[in-house]
Amino acid sequence: MPRSHSDKNKGNVTSPFKQSLRVQNGTVMPSLRILKSVTYNLGHHYLSLMNYRHDDYVVEHLFKTAKATGASRVAINVLECTIEPAEFSFPAIQESVADLKHFLWYLTTSQGLPGESVRGAWLSIEFDLSRTQMCQTVPGLELAVYKCETRLEDLNGKEYLASVSEWWKYG
């Protein structure tokens, strides 16, 4: 185990990872607190420009559907692979939600947690259709303004919440 810093009160060397480990059934496992970052990463990944389906980015599929139907709120149950309202349930989005479930499993297991550590996972995306913005670098590209909330529930019933900003605000 790597040595990192001295504990001034006791004079011994401890690991920065010690605080995030717990013992379960005699096995040392990472703390469920890791799910806080998993929560954020799940929402960020889903709406990022790395999530491309069929002929467009997932966030653009959702935005275009919201504009066309006037349904501005999207609710996704990641573990059940469902999306509401029904206007958003078409192949590109259904596939993306199924892959998001696999990505959640990857995020948890890559951190040393069993996949069963997550009892529930939801994304809520609300588009503000009255406040879109035109892209400064790509003529004619309308940028979606939205609020994305990601929520996970661990096997003990504790909830982890994260908000994800629009992808174009990171530039």
N, CA and C atoms as an extended XYZ file, in Angstrom:
513
Properties=species:S:1:pos:R:3:atomname:S:1:resname:S:1:resid:I:1 pbc="F F F"
N         0.863       -1.175        0.000 N   MET     1
C         0.000        0.000        0.000 CA  MET     1
C         0.907        1.235        0.000 C   MET     1
N         0.641        2.220       -0.845 N   PRO     2
C         1.515        3.382       -0.917 CA  PRO     2
C         1.481        4.200        0.367 C   PRO     2
N         2.623        4.770        0.691 N   ARG     3
C         2.705        5.654        1.850 CA  ARG     3
C         2.608        7.079        1.348 C   ARG     3
N         1.856        7.897        2.056 N   SER     4
C         1.634        9.226        1.513 CA  SER     4
C         1.908       10.375        2.476 C   SER     4
N         1.375       10.319        3.652 N   HIS     5
C         1.549       11.445        4.554 CA  HIS     5
C         1.668       10.956        5.999 C   HIS     5
N         2.282       11.761        6.815 N   SER     6
C         2.454       11.396        8.216 CA  SER     6
C         1.291       11.906        9.043 C   SER     6
N         0.888       11.098        9.970 N   ASP     7
C        -0.120       11.503       10.928 CA  ASP     7
C         0.648       12.177       12.067 C   ASP     7
N         0.567       13.486       12.150 N   LYS     8
C         1.371       14.253       13.103 CA  LYS     8
C         1.045       13.902       14.547 C   LYS     8
N        -0.188       13.493       14.801 N   ASN     9
C        -0.562       13.180       16.177 CA  ASN     9
C         0.014       11.860       16.652 C   ASN     9
N         0.182       10.913       15.763 N   LYS    10
C         0.633        9.581       16.161 CA  LYS    10
C         2.040        9.271       15.672 C   LYS    10
N         2.570       10.076       14.726 N   GLY    11
C         3.914        9.851       14.231 CA  GLY    11
C         4.045        8.690       13.277 C   GLY    11
N         2.947        8.108       12.819 N   ASN    12
C         3.058        7.006       11.865 CA  ASN    12
C         2.608        7.440       10.474 C   ASN    12
N         2.891        6.612        9.501 N   VAL    13
C         2.545        6.911        8.114 CA  VAL    13
C         1.263        6.173        7.761 C   VAL    13
N         0.331        6.887        7.147 N   THR    14
C        -0.943        6.282        6.771 CA  THR    14
C        -1.189        6.452        5.284 C   THR    14
N        -2.132        5.727        4.776 N   SER    15
C        -2.495        5.797        3.358 CA  SER    15
C        -3.666        6.750        3.175 C   SER    15
N        -3.688        7.513        2.077 N   PRO    16
C        -4.853        8.368        1.830 CA  PRO    16
C        -6.090        7.542        1.497 C   PRO    16
N        -5.882        6.269        1.179 N   PHE    17
C        -6.994        5.407        0.803 CA  PHE    17
C        -7.661        4.776        2.018 C   PHE    17
N        -7.005        4.811        3.170 N   LYS    18
C        -7.521        4.146        4.354 CA  LYS    18
C        -8.917        4.631        4.731 C   LYS    18
N        -9.150        5.925        4.612 N   GLN    19
C       -10.439        6.479        4.994 CA  GLN    19
C       -11.560        6.030        4.064 C   GLN    19
N       -11.228        5.608        2.852 N   SER    20
C       -12.269        5.214        1.919 CA  SER    20
C       -12.442        3.701        1.855 C   SER    20
N       -11.817        2.975        2.794 N   LEU    21
C       -11.964        1.527        2.824 CA  LEU    21
C       -12.850        1.119        3.991 C   LEU    21
N       -13.543        0.009        3.816 N   ARG    22
C       -14.361       -0.543        4.887 CA  ARG    22
C       -14.265       -2.058        4.818 C   ARG    22
N       -14.588       -2.721        5.889 N   VAL    23
C       -14.551       -4.178        5.919 CA  VAL    23
C       -15.983       -4.683        5.880 C   VAL    23
N       -16.234       -5.601        4.945 N   GLN    24
C       -17.565       -6.197        4.821 CA  GLN    24
C       -17.378       -7.698        4.693 C   GLN    24
N       -17.945       -8.454        5.603 N   ASN    25
C       -17.813       -9.911        5.613 CA  ASN    25
C       -16.353      -10.345        5.545 C   ASN    25
N       -15.490       -9.650        6.271 N   GLY    26
C       -14.085       -9.998        6.310 CA  GLY    26
C       -13.277       -9.550        5.109 C   GLY    26
N       -13.888       -8.840        4.166 N   THR    27
C       -13.203       -8.369        2.960 CA  THR    27
C       -13.088       -6.861        3.006 C   THR    27
N       -11.907       -6.352        2.687 N   VAL    28
C       -11.713       -4.904        2.629 CA  VAL    28
C       -12.282       -4.404        1.304 C   VAL    28
N       -13.192       -3.434        1.381 N   MET    29
C       -13.844       -2.891        0.195 CA  MET    29
C       -13.830       -1.374        0.264 C   MET    29
N       -13.887       -0.719       -0.907 N   PRO    30
C       -13.996        0.745       -0.892 CA  PRO    30
C       -15.303        1.173       -0.237 C   PRO    30
N       -15.289        2.352        0.324 N   SER    31
C       -16.481        2.908        0.938 CA  SER    31
C       -17.524        3.242       -0.126 C   SER    31
N       -18.778        3.177        0.267 N   LEU    32
C       -19.854        3.545       -0.650 CA  LEU    32
C       -19.834        5.034       -0.980 C   LEU    32
N       -19.030        5.827       -0.230 N   ARG    33
C       -18.919        7.258       -0.540 CA  ARG    33
C       -18.417        7.502       -1.960 C   ARG    33
N       -17.773        6.521       -2.530 N   ILE    34
C       -17.306        6.618       -3.912 CA  ILE    34
C       -18.488        6.843       -4.856 C   ILE    34
N       -19.671        6.427       -4.433 N   LEU    35
C       -20.857        6.581       -5.286 CA  LEU    35
C       -21.192        8.042       -5.567 C   LEU    35
N       -20.703        8.961       -4.758 N   LYS    36
C       -20.924       10.386       -5.038 CA  LYS    36
C       -20.291       10.749       -6.376 C   LYS    36
N       -19.053       10.333       -6.611 N   SER    37
C       -18.415       10.640       -7.894 CA  SER    37
C       -19.020        9.816       -9.017 C   SER    37
N       -19.437        8.598       -8.721 N   VAL    38
C       -20.101        7.770       -9.736 CA  VAL    38
C       -21.388        8.460      -10.197 C   VAL    38
N       -22.105        9.060       -9.263 N   THR    39
C       -23.354        9.759       -9.584 CA  THR    39
C       -23.100       10.875      -10.580 C   THR    39
N       -22.126       11.706      -10.294 N   TYR    40
C       -21.798       12.810      -11.212 CA  TYR    40
C       -21.312       12.278      -12.560 C   TYR    40
N       -20.402       11.324      -12.538 N   ASN    41
C       -19.840       10.795      -13.782 CA  ASN    41
C       -20.894       10.152      -14.673 C   ASN    41
N       -21.888        9.534      -14.074 N   LEU    42
C       -22.951        8.898      -14.844 CA  LEU    42
C       -23.727        9.937      -15.663 C   LEU    42
N       -24.152       11.013      -15.011 N   GLY    43
C       -24.891       12.059      -15.719 CA  GLY    43
C       -24.028       12.792      -16.728 C   GLY    43
N       -22.795       13.089      -16.345 N   HIS    44
C       -21.879       13.799      -17.241 CA  HIS    44
C       -21.603       12.974      -18.495 C   HIS    44
N       -21.362       11.694      -18.321 N   HIS    45
C       -21.106       10.811      -19.463 CA  HIS    45
C       -22.318       10.756      -20.394 C   HIS    45
N       -23.502       10.621      -19.817 N   TYR    46
C       -24.700       10.456      -20.647 CA  TYR    46
C       -24.941       11.659      -21.551 C   TYR    46
N       -24.696       12.854      -21.055 N   LEU    47
C       -24.967       14.051      -21.843 CA  LEU    47
C       -23.737       14.615      -22.551 C   LEU    47
N       -22.632       13.914      -22.473 N   SER    48
C       -21.403       14.413      -23.089 CA  SER    48
C       -21.402       14.173      -24.602 C   SER    48
N       -20.454       14.807      -25.258 N   LEU    49
C       -20.312       14.634      -26.704 CA  LEU    49
C       -19.612       13.327      -27.050 C   LEU    49
N       -19.357       12.505      -26.086 N   MET    50
C       -18.812       11.174      -26.341 CA  MET    50
C       -19.938       10.159      -26.507 C   MET    50
N       -21.167       10.584      -26.310 N   ASN    51
C       -22.318        9.691      -26.392 CA  ASN    51
C       -23.081        9.980      -27.686 C   ASN    51
N       -22.699        9.300      -28.743 N   TYR    52
C       -23.246        9.519      -30.087 CA  TYR    52
C       -24.031        8.284      -30.512 C   TYR    52
N       -25.224        8.488      -31.025 N   ARG    53
C       -26.092        7.395      -31.479 CA  ARG    53
C       -26.675        7.714      -32.834 C   ARG    53
N       -26.667        6.714      -33.676 N   HIS    54
C       -27.250        6.817      -35.004 CA  HIS    54
C       -26.671        8.019      -35.740 C   HIS    54
N       -27.344        9.132      -35.761 N   ASP    55
C       -26.886       10.269      -36.570 CA  ASP    55
C       -26.650       11.539      -35.760 C   ASP    55
N       -26.621       11.431      -34.427 N   ASP    56
C       -26.454       12.645      -33.614 CA  ASP    56
C       -26.050       12.268      -32.189 C   ASP    56
N       -25.697       13.283      -31.422 N   TYR    57
C       -25.386       13.079      -30.012 CA  TYR    57
C       -26.678       12.822      -29.243 C   TYR    57
N       -26.593       12.041      -28.187 N   VAL    58
C       -27.775       11.723      -27.389 CA  VAL    58
C       -28.439       12.990      -26.872 C   VAL    58
N       -27.663       13.930      -26.373 N   VAL    59
C       -28.239       15.174      -25.854 CA  VAL    59
C       -28.995       15.915      -26.962 C   VAL    59
N       -28.518       15.849      -28.183 N   GLU    60
C       -29.212       16.494      -29.304 CA  GLU    60
C       -30.493       15.750      -29.673 C   GLU    60
N       -30.466       14.415      -29.633 N   HIS    61
C       -31.699       13.638      -29.857 CA  HIS    61
C       -32.766       14.054      -28.847 C   HIS    61
N       -32.352       14.155      -27.585 N   LEU    62
C       -33.299       14.536      -26.536 CA  LEU    62
C       -33.815       15.960      -26.740 C   LEU    62
N       -32.907       16.878      -27.039 N   PHE    63
C       -33.272       18.286      -27.229 CA  PHE    63
C       -34.223       18.455      -28.420 C   PHE    63
N       -33.903       17.822      -29.525 N   LYS    64
C       -34.764       17.927      -30.722 CA  LYS    64
C       -36.147       17.338      -30.464 C   LYS    64
N       -36.203       16.252      -29.719 N   THR    65
C       -37.489       15.649      -29.384 CA  THR    65
C       -38.277       16.569      -28.461 C   THR    65
N       -37.598       17.164      -27.497 N   ALA    66
C       -38.269       18.100      -26.584 CA  ALA    66
C       -38.846       19.278      -27.368 C   ALA    66
N       -38.055       19.835      -28.300 N   LYS    67
C       -38.548       20.966      -29.100 CA  LYS    67
C       -39.733       20.558      -29.976 C   LYS    67
N       -39.653       19.387      -30.589 N   ALA    68
C       -40.708       18.944      -31.512 CA  ALA    68
C       -42.009       18.605      -30.796 C   ALA    68
N       -41.917       18.100      -29.576 N   THR    69
C       -43.113       17.645      -28.865 CA  THR    69
C       -43.580       18.610      -27.782 C   THR    69
N       -42.694       19.500      -27.352 N   GLY    70
C       -43.029       20.387      -26.240 CA  GLY    70
C       -42.880       19.725      -24.882 C   GLY    70
N       -42.468       18.443      -24.870 N   ALA    71
C       -42.225       17.722      -23.613 CA  ALA    71
C       -40.812       18.057      -23.159 C   ALA    71
N       -40.693       18.927      -22.186 N   SER    72
C       -39.371       19.438      -21.819 CA  SER    72
C       -38.676       18.636      -20.720 C   SER    72
N       -39.370       17.723      -20.068 N   ARG    73
C       -38.776       16.951      -18.976 CA  ARG    73
C       -38.646       15.489      -19.382 C   ARG    73
N       -37.458       14.942      -19.156 N   VAL    74
C       -37.157       13.543      -19.464 CA  VAL    74
C       -36.776       12.854      -18.159 C   VAL    74
N       -37.368       11.687      -17.899 N   ALA    75
C       -37.043       10.908      -16.704 CA  ALA    75
C       -36.532        9.537      -17.136 C   ALA    75
N       -35.338        9.190      -16.660 N   ILE    76
C       -34.715        7.921      -17.035 CA  ILE    76
C       -34.484        7.099      -15.770 C   ILE    76
N       -34.956        5.859      -15.799 N   ASN    77
C       -34.647        4.897      -14.744 CA  ASN    77
C       -33.561        3.996      -15.330 C   ASN    77
N       -32.331        4.167      -14.878 N   VAL    78
C       -31.186        3.493      -15.483 CA  VAL    78
C       -31.244        1.988      -15.276 C   VAL    78
N       -31.558        1.528      -14.081 N   LEU    79
C       -31.554        0.094      -13.810 CA  LEU    79
C       -32.682       -0.643      -14.523 C   LEU    79
N       -33.811        0.019      -14.691 N   GLU    80
C       -34.932       -0.606      -15.394 CA  GLU    80
C       -34.901       -0.311      -16.893 C   GLU    80
N       -33.974        0.535      -17.327 N   CYS    81
C       -33.827        0.912      -18.744 CA  CYS    81
C       -35.120        1.484      -19.307 C   CYS    81
N       -35.747        2.389      -18.539 N   THR    82
C       -36.967        3.023      -19.018 CA  THR    82
C       -36.748        4.523      -19.151 C   THR    82
N       -37.536        5.122      -20.041 N   ILE    83
C       -37.471        6.561      -20.272 CA  ILE    83
C       -38.888        7.070      -20.460 C   ILE    83
N       -39.186        8.178      -19.826 N   GLU    84
C       -40.515        8.794      -19.923 CA  GLU    84
C       -40.348       10.274      -20.179 C   GLU    84
N       -41.270       10.874      -20.873 N   PRO    85
C       -42.473       10.321      -21.494 CA  PRO    85
C       -42.143        9.484      -22.738 C   PRO    85
N       -43.164        8.834      -23.246 N   ALA    86
C       -43.008        7.891      -24.351 CA  ALA    86
C       -42.425        8.536      -25.611 C   ALA    86
N       -42.591        9.841      -25.779 N   GLU    87
C       -42.048       10.523      -26.965 CA  GLU    87
C       -40.533       10.353      -27.075 C   GLU    87
N       -39.864       10.115      -25.955 N   PHE    88
C       -38.412        9.973      -25.949 CA  PHE    88
C       -37.960        8.525      -26.085 C   PHE    88
N       -38.906        7.618      -26.143 N   SER    89
C       -38.568        6.201      -26.208 CA  SER    89
C       -38.511        5.737      -27.659 C   SER    89
N       -37.381        6.014      -28.310 N   PHE    90
C       -37.146        5.544      -29.685 CA  PHE    90
C       -35.767        4.891      -29.711 C   PHE    90
N       -35.448        4.119      -30.764 N   PRO    91
C       -34.250        3.269      -30.731 CA  PRO    91
C       -32.949        3.927      -30.281 C   PRO    91
N       -32.610        5.096      -30.772 N   ALA    92
C       -31.335        5.715      -30.383 CA  ALA    92
C       -31.272        5.955      -28.880 C   ALA    92
N       -32.366        6.398      -28.297 N   ILE    93
C       -32.387        6.687      -26.866 CA  ILE    93
C       -32.509        5.404      -26.057 C   ILE    93
N       -33.315        4.460      -26.513 N   GLN    94
C       -33.424        3.179      -25.804 CA  GLN    94
C       -32.060        2.492      -25.722 C   GLN    94
N       -31.311        2.497      -26.816 N   GLU    95
C       -29.976        1.899      -26.824 CA  GLU    95
C       -29.045        2.639      -25.866 C   GLU    95
N       -29.145        3.966      -25.863 N   SER    96
C       -28.257        4.753      -24.999 CA  SER    96
C       -28.537        4.488      -23.529 C   SER    96
N       -29.790        4.276      -23.175 N   VAL    97
C       -30.150        4.001      -21.782 CA  VAL    97
C       -29.667        2.601      -21.387 C   VAL    97
N       -29.811        1.635      -22.281 N   ALA    98
C       -29.298        0.288      -21.997 CA  ALA    98
C       -27.783        0.319      -21.795 C   ALA    98
N       -27.083        1.070      -22.635 N   ASP    99
C       -25.631        1.191      -22.477 CA  ASP    99
C       -25.263        1.957      -21.211 C   ASP    99
N       -26.110        2.899      -20.802 N   LEU   100
C       -25.855        3.646      -19.575 CA  LEU   100
C       -25.896        2.712      -18.364 C   LEU   100
N       -26.783        1.749      -18.395 N   LYS   101
C       -26.844        0.757      -17.311 CA  LYS   101
C       -25.522       -0.007      -17.233 C   LYS   101
N       -24.987       -0.411      -18.374 N   HIS   102
C       -23.697       -1.111      -18.399 CA  HIS   102
C       -22.576       -0.196      -17.929 C   HIS   102
N       -22.645        1.089      -18.295 N   PHE   103
C       -21.627        2.041      -17.875 CA  PHE   103
C       -21.658        2.241      -16.357 C   PHE   103
N       -22.845        2.250      -15.778 N   LEU   104
C       -22.972        2.346      -14.326 CA  LEU   104
C       -22.287        1.158      -13.662 C   LEU   104
N       -22.512       -0.023      -14.189 N   TRP   105
C       -21.870       -1.221      -13.646 CA  TRP   105
C       -20.347       -1.077      -13.754 C   TRP   105
N       -19.868       -0.597      -14.890 N   TYR   106
C       -18.432       -0.384      -15.077 CA  TYR   106
C       -17.887        0.622      -14.053 C   TYR   106
N       -18.584        1.748      -13.881 N   LEU   107
C       -18.126        2.767      -12.931 CA  LEU   107
C       -18.021        2.216      -11.512 C   LEU   107
N       -18.993        1.445      -11.087 N   THR   108
C       -18.970        0.933       -9.713 CA  THR   108
C       -17.914       -0.159       -9.553 C   THR   108
N       -17.872       -1.093      -10.473 N   THR   109
C       -16.925       -2.201      -10.328 CA  THR   109
C       -15.480       -1.751      -10.525 C   THR   109
N       -15.245       -0.751      -11.353 N   SER   110
C       -13.872       -0.264      -11.539 CA  SER   110
C       -13.362        0.439      -10.284 C   SER   110
N       -14.260        0.838       -9.395 N   GLN   111
C       -13.884        1.450       -8.124 CA  GLN   111
C       -13.798        0.415       -6.999 C   GLN   111
N       -13.981       -0.847       -7.359 N   GLY   112
C       -13.864       -1.919       -6.377 CA  GLY   112
C       -15.150       -2.270       -5.661 C   GLY   112
N       -16.247       -1.649       -6.052 N   LEU   113
C       -17.536       -1.955       -5.437 CA  LEU   113
C       -18.253       -3.032       -6.249 C   LEU   113
N       -19.009       -3.892       -5.599 N   PRO   114
C       -19.821       -4.839       -6.369 CA  PRO   114
C       -20.947       -4.088       -7.077 C   PRO   114
N       -21.357       -4.583       -8.233 N   GLY   115
C       -22.432       -3.943       -8.994 CA  GLY   115
C       -23.712       -3.793       -8.197 C   GLY   115
N       -23.919       -4.683       -7.235 N   GLU   116
C       -25.123       -4.655       -6.406 CA  GLU   116
C       -25.104       -3.522       -5.388 C   GLU   116
N       -24.046       -2.743       -5.356 N   SER   117
C       -23.964       -1.610       -4.418 CA  SER   117
C       -24.994       -0.543       -4.740 C   SER   117
N       -25.463       -0.511       -5.981 N   VAL   118
C       -26.442        0.483       -6.412 CA  VAL   118
C       -27.812       -0.181       -6.508 C   VAL   118
N       -28.741        0.335       -5.720 N   ARG   119
C       -30.108       -0.196       -5.703 CA  ARG   119
C       -31.032        0.553       -6.657 C   ARG   119
N       -30.670        1.797       -6.988 N   GLY   120
C       -31.479        2.591       -7.906 CA  GLY   120
C       -30.637        3.675       -8.554 C   GLY   120
N       -30.976        4.019       -9.796 N   ALA   121
C       -30.239        5.064      -10.513 CA  ALA   121
C       -31.200        5.779      -11.458 C   ALA   121
N       -31.239        7.117      -11.348 N   TRP   122
C       -32.171        7.906      -12.144 CA  TRP   122
C       -31.503        9.164      -12.670 C   TRP   122
N       -31.914        9.564      -13.862 N   LEU   123
C       -31.528       10.855      -14.424 CA  LEU   123
C       -32.800       11.617      -14.724 C   LEU   123
N       -32.791       12.896      -14.419 N   SER   124
C       -33.889       13.784      -14.754 CA  SER   124
C       -33.299       14.953      -15.523 C   SER   124
N       -33.782       15.157      -16.737 N   ILE   125
C       -33.278       16.241      -17.578 CA  ILE   125
C       -34.450       17.140      -17.918 C   ILE   125
N       -34.291       18.417      -17.608 N   GLU   126
C       -35.345       19.385      -17.922 CA  GLU   126
C       -34.765       20.462      -18.829 C   GLU   126
N       -35.328       20.536      -20.035 N   PHE   127
C       -34.890       21.529      -21.007 CA  PHE   127
C       -35.667       22.823      -20.807 C   PHE   127
N       -34.970       23.939      -20.871 N   ASP   128
C       -35.624       25.245      -20.851 CA  ASP   128
C       -35.711       25.690      -22.306 C   ASP   128
N       -36.811       25.342      -22.941 N   LEU   129
C       -36.972       25.586      -24.380 CA  LEU   129
C       -37.073       27.062      -24.725 C   LEU   129
N       -37.298       27.909      -23.737 N   SER   130
C       -37.397       29.350      -23.994 CA  SER   130
C       -36.043       30.047      -23.905 C   SER   130
N       -35.007       29.325      -23.467 N   ARG   131
C       -33.709       29.962      -23.244 CA  ARG   131
C       -32.579       29.306      -24.038 C   ARG   131
N       -32.817       28.824      -25.219 N   THR   132
C       -31.734       28.234      -25.992 CA  THR   132
C       -30.736       29.321      -26.384 C   THR   132
N       -29.567       28.878      -26.783 N   GLN   133
C       -28.496       29.817      -27.115 CA  GLN   133
C       -27.856       29.397      -28.435 C   GLN   133
N       -27.508       30.349      -29.256 N   MET   134
C       -26.849       30.037      -30.519 CA  MET   134
C       -25.341       29.877      -30.273 C   MET   134
N       -24.772       28.867      -30.905 N   CYS   135
C       -23.347       28.585      -30.759 CA  CYS   135
C       -22.529       29.681      -31.444 C   CYS   135
N       -21.461       30.126      -30.778 N   GLN   136
C       -20.607       31.189      -31.317 CA  GLN   136
C       -19.667       30.671      -32.397 C   GLN   136
N       -19.350       29.381      -32.365 N   THR   137
C       -18.347       28.847      -33.297 CA  THR   137
C       -18.925       28.036      -34.447 C   THR   137
N       -20.159       27.545      -34.296 N   VAL   138
C       -20.802       26.769      -35.361 CA  VAL   138
C       -22.080       27.486      -35.762 C   VAL   138
N       -22.063       28.163      -36.913 N   PRO   139
C       -23.246       28.911      -37.350 CA  PRO   139
C       -24.478       28.009      -37.469 C   PRO   139
N       -25.581       28.486      -36.908 N   GLY   140
C       -26.851       27.772      -37.001 CA  GLY   140
C       -27.070       26.695      -35.951 C   GLY   140
N       -26.065       26.419      -35.127 N   LEU   141
C       -26.223       25.393      -34.100 CA  LEU   141
C       -26.864       26.007      -32.862 C   LEU   141
N       -28.048       25.484      -32.521 N   GLU   142
C       -28.766       25.942      -31.340 CA  GLU   142
C       -28.376       25.063      -30.155 C   GLU   142
N       -27.928       25.689      -29.086 N   LEU   143
C       -27.479       24.956      -27.906 CA  LEU   143
C       -28.601       24.845      -26.881 C   LEU   143
N       -28.764       23.645      -26.362 N   ALA   144
C       -29.811       23.392      -25.378 CA  ALA   144
C       -29.411       23.929      -24.015 C   ALA   144
N       -30.369       24.527      -23.334 N   VAL   145
C       -30.206       24.912      -21.938 CA  VAL   145
C       -31.019       23.896      -21.144 C   VAL   145
N       -30.358       23.226      -20.219 N   TYR   146
C       -31.054       22.193      -19.459 CA  TYR   146
C       -30.502       22.093      -18.044 C   TYR   146
N       -31.264       21.409      -17.234 N   LYS   147
C       -30.855       21.082      -15.868 CA  LYS   147
C       -30.896       19.559      -15.785 C   LYS   147
N       -29.773       18.957      -15.430 N   CYS   148
C       -29.719       17.508      -15.291 CA  CYS   148
C       -29.391       17.151      -13.853 C   CYS   148
N       -30.240       16.351      -13.267 N   GLU   149
C       -30.024       15.843      -11.910 CA  GLU   149
C       -29.867       14.330      -11.994 C   GLU   149
N       -28.803       13.838      -11.393 N   THR   150
C       -28.557       12.395      -11.338 CA  THR   150
C       -28.683       11.966       -9.885 C   THR   150
N       -29.345       10.833       -9.678 N   ARG   151
C       -29.564       10.344       -8.316 CA  ARG   151
C       -29.294        8.846       -8.274 C   ARG   151
N       -28.467        8.431       -7.316 N   LEU   152
C       -28.220        7.015       -7.063 CA  LEU   152
C       -28.679        6.686       -5.651 C   LEU   152
N       -29.106        5.459       -5.462 N   GLU   153
C       -29.435        4.965       -4.131 CA  GLU   153
C       -28.598        3.722       -3.892 C   GLU   153
N       -27.872        3.704       -2.771 N   ASP   154
C       -27.021        2.544       -2.495 CA  ASP   154
C       -27.821        1.444       -1.807 C   ASP   154
N       -27.147        0.332       -1.549 N   LEU   155
C       -27.831       -0.833       -0.983 CA  LEU   155
C       -28.352       -0.590        0.428 C   LEU   155
N       -27.890        0.476        1.082 N   ASN   156
C       -28.389        0.833        2.417 CA  ASN   156
C       -29.509        1.875        2.371 C   ASN   156
N       -29.884        2.313        1.170 N   GLY   157
C       -30.947        3.303        1.037 CA  GLY   157
C       -30.460        4.745        1.034 C   GLY   157
N       -29.156        4.968        1.146 N   LYS   158
C       -28.625        6.329        1.109 CA  LYS   158
C       -28.623        6.834       -0.332 C   LYS   158
N       -29.019        8.107       -0.499 N   GLU   159
C       -29.068        8.704       -1.829 CA  GLU   159
C       -27.880        9.618       -2.074 C   GLU   159
N       -27.424        9.626       -3.316 N   TYR   160
C       -26.335       10.478       -3.773 CA  TYR   160
C       -26.883       11.303       -4.924 C   TYR   160
N       -26.698       12.619       -4.869 N   LEU   161
C       -27.246       13.526       -5.881 CA  LEU   161
C       -26.117       14.294       -6.548 C   LEU   161
N       -26.309       14.565       -7.835 N   ALA   162
C       -25.348       15.376       -8.572 CA  ALA   162
C       -26.076       16.150       -9.654 C   ALA   162
N       -25.604       17.365       -9.911 N   SER   163
C       -26.122       18.194      -11.001 CA  SER   163
C       -25.043       18.294      -12.065 C   SER   163
N       -25.482       18.206      -13.317 N   VAL   164
C       -24.551       18.264      -14.436 CA  VAL   164
C       -24.909       19.458      -15.309 C   VAL   164
N       -23.918       20.278      -15.617 N   SER   165
C       -24.126       21.456      -16.466 CA  SER   165
C       -24.108       21.077      -17.938 C   SER   165
N       -24.585       21.981      -18.766 N   GLU   166
C       -24.575       21.794      -20.201 CA  GLU   166
C       -23.143       21.576      -20.685 C   GLU   166
N       -22.972       20.698      -21.656 N   TRP   167
C       -21.638       20.354      -22.148 CA  TRP   167
C       -20.892       21.572      -22.688 C   TRP   167
N       -21.615       22.507      -23.276 N   TRP   168
C       -20.980       23.652      -23.927 CA  TRP   168
C       -20.496       24.703      -22.929 C   TRP   168
N       -20.831       24.541      -21.668 N   LYS   169
C       -20.339       25.470      -20.646 CA  LYS   169
C       -18.935       25.098      -20.165 C   LYS   169
N       -18.438       23.942      -20.577 N   TYR   170
C       -17.107       23.502      -20.157 CA  TYR   170
C       -16.002       24.079      -21.015 C   TYR   170
N       -16.338       24.606      -22.188 N   GLY   171
C       -15.332       25.094      -23.137 CA  GLY   171
C       -14.774       26.366      -22.723 C   GLY   171
